[in-house]
């Protein structure tokens, strides 16, 4: 009888735990932290906060978990947070410490008729999982070139990079009858416009307070625009799929279902009316896609995270750009080329370090390209 009571109480506790929520909030402002990711010891994404900073505990239990394992909570605007999964599940609020990056302003100057480009140098990293299994990781130092005053065609020049792949998974996939590979990891495409400038007419930005705006689509909240006047920072967070559940695209015999596209951008500015890509400090994009060929029974679920942290900006003229080797390729570079250990310098620039739960895969599940 006692054993049955203990089992019943444990089942009730587990049910309550699974149905409850965890709030991820800013330690200084107590504001919600949307689109924070929880990464387990195997490098898998096991949870994501919604636009209101809520993490549903039951989402974590969709897959078998080791409650004694250490998970990493990551967000581009905050310092990494390591916590034992048991402790996370027993709590109701997690406080993240802001990770502010301050950059010098760039003044655009005219020089005769020579067109100008905004050159943004920064650190990038990109991480892809297929059905929850890590497949690719790449990072490096890249320079983006954004034309000023005319068509916004973005180009880049990669100065240093390293790329890793899951060779075992790649070999398994080669045995499939359908050979097309979906590679989403690579150099992030940061766009030439801000998120708000890039939205179509179905979106609207609604003022709530002097520093808080909500972004709506079809009269539903899908994003936030927040201004921190004290630190001269503007943060935009948006779910580009909401309020729909997914967006379906077909090409030849392939179908892709875009399940999530969440973007966060931070700008070193306090002027909501006139901030631009010139003020960009960080950008993060998370996408989840279900992909299949008509001959396949099951979809492959693909998740990818792109991050970009600005290190410096300058104006470059077209006459100078002609002497630089640039590219419009934003895919995965299947090779490694660096002359310095740039990843070791991340703390110097106040950039969150790579999650230990991902870095521990290097040289094991994830093998470096030559």
VENWO-V307934 format. One line per field, one symbol per residue. psi: psi as a letter, one per 30 degrees, with the letter a starting at -180 (. if undefined). A space follows every 10 residues. Layout:
psi=???
//
This chain:
psi=eeeeeeeeee eeeeeeeefl lkkjlkfefg lkjlhkkkka fggkjfkkla fggkkkefef gflkljfflk lkkkkfglkk jkkkeeeeff lfkkkkkkik kkkklkkkkk jbgjklkjjj klkllkkkkj hfkkekkkla klkkjjkkga kijklljkek lkklljeeee eeffflfkfk kjjflakkjf lflleeffka fflkjkkeaf fkkkkkkhgk kflkjkkjee ghkkkkkkjf ekglflkkkk jcgkkkjjek jkkkkkkilg jefglaffgk elkkkkkkkk kllffkekkk kkkkkkkkkk flklkkleee effkjllgkg akjhlkjlgl ieffgeeegh kklkkefeff fkfcejkkk.
//
